[in-house]
């Protein structure tokens, strides 16, 4: 195994169960977006996979079900912060933004900086060259809106 491959293997082995849950939820949202599939079937398919590694199943289910179940409301939150139509986002950008916006609006126990960092990492791993910068910018604006008090406290610090 080359040095570069060793680093990739080591990095993927060190993913936290919570990060892995976010990856799986993002992949489920991506699949739903591409195939216009049924969320329950996608959830069942992902959960049945044998080699998905350790992940926080409760977090995965909450994120996937929540993001898909409230996608229309979440999209309404995202749209004002985009520089193009939501239909023009890459499927990865869409999935990461839907997931990140859901977490910012509903997973209030997770600090907004953690939500944004996790989303940026997902965009770096699965998205295009500069997609993570776009995701970061949109979620930063949404954090100021959805987590105004927390955002103001962190900005002053």
Order of alpha helices (4+ residues) and beta strands (2+ residues): alpha-alpha-alpha-alpha-alpha-alpha-alpha-alpha-alpha
